[in-house]
Structures are given as C-alpha cells and as structure tokens.
Amino acid sequence: MNYGLHEVLELQEVAAFKTTCLTKSKTMKALVSDPLLKDIMQQDIDVSTRQLQEYASILSNVKQ
C-alpha cells in the first residue's frame, strides 16, 4: 500500500515511543511486588508487543 512520507514517519515515531514504554514496563515489572499490578503490567507488555509486531508488518510493506 502507498503511504505518504508523513504517515510513515508518524508510525515510526509511535513505534519508537511504544518501544520505550515496553522497555520501561518490562524493567519496572521486576521491581513490583503487588500481584495485581504485575498482572496489569504483563497485560500492557503483551498488548505493546502485539502492537509493535503490527507496526513492523505495516512498515515492512511500505512501498518506497
């Protein structure tokens, strides 16, 4: 599919931000002792991972 350059750049920015958030969640999860909070963080990690895979799929199909 053909995307505008601004759309590709915006998706790359979102992916970079999401990667930072994912890294922070994975790091901070190790410090959390509350099981409910750990579950919430794990859900965030799972969703973020799935979203990043979708972003990567979209970006790999971008026509230059």
KAJOSUL-V75209 format. One record per residue. N is the residue number from 0. SS is DSSP state (helix for helix, strand for strand, loop for the rest). PHI is phi in degrees with one decimal (NA if undefined). Layout:
# KAJOSUL-V75209
N_SS_PHI, N_SS_PHI
This chain:
# KAJOSUL-V75209
0_loop_NA, 1_loop_-91.0, 2_loop_-115.8, 3_loop_-72.4, 4_helix_-57.1, 5_helix_-64.1, 6_helix_-69.2, 7_helix_-64.3, 8_helix_-64.5, 9_helix_-65.2, 10_helix_-65.5, 11_helix_-64.8, 12_helix_-65.5, 13_helix_-63.0, 14_helix_-63.6, 15_helix_-64.7, 16_helix_-64.5, 17_helix_-63.9, 18_helix_-63.8, 19_helix_-62.5, 20_helix_-63.2, 21_helix_-63.6, 22_helix_-61.1, 23_helix_-65.2, 24_helix_-62.2, 25_helix_-64.5, 26_helix_-69.5, 27_helix_-71.5, 28_helix_-58.7, 29_loop_-66.4, 30_loop_-93.3, 31_loop_-86.2, 32_loop_-106.8, 33_loop_-74.5, 34_helix_-63.4, 35_helix_-65.8, 36_helix_-64.5, 37_helix_-61.3, 38_helix_-63.8, 39_helix_-62.8, 40_helix_-65.0, 41_helix_-65.2, 42_helix_-62.2, 43_helix_-62.6, 44_helix_-62.3, 45_helix_-63.6, 46_helix_-65.5, 47_helix_-62.6, 48_helix_-62.8, 49_helix_-62.8, 50_helix_-63.4, 51_helix_-64.5, 52_helix_-65.5, 53_helix_-65.2, 54_helix_-61.6, 55_helix_-63.3, 56_helix_-63.8, 57_helix_-64.7, 58_helix_-66.7, 59_helix_-73.7, 60_loop_-97.7, 61_loop_-71.1, 62_loop_-86.6, 63_loop_-75.8
